[in-house]
Amino acid sequence: MHTLLLIPLFIGNLRGWEWLIIFLAILLLFGGRKIPELMRGLGKGIHSFRKGMQEAKEELNKPLDSDEQAKAPGAAASDEPRGKDRD
């Protein structure tokens, strides 16, 4: 549990040389052709996450008129008499 709390602190302390070494290690592991695909996938993931967050925010900020609209058709249907004889 304590190590999970230290991860953001560790990432925040990385400077230029550390990032360069990490980038070179990734380059060696995945190769030059795979990195653009990985970054593209990461970008799409971030984009879809932000889109989902925006949709959730809009849904939460939407007025509660949908409850009133849902009750309105039921009220109109109850105004009609049910016991009419058909000719």
Protein Blocks (a to p, Z undefined) as FASTA:
>chain_A
ZZmmmmmmmmmmpcfklmmmmmmmmmmmnopmlmmmmmmmmmmmmmmmmmmmmmmmmmmm
pccklmmmmmmmmmmmmmpcfkbccZZ
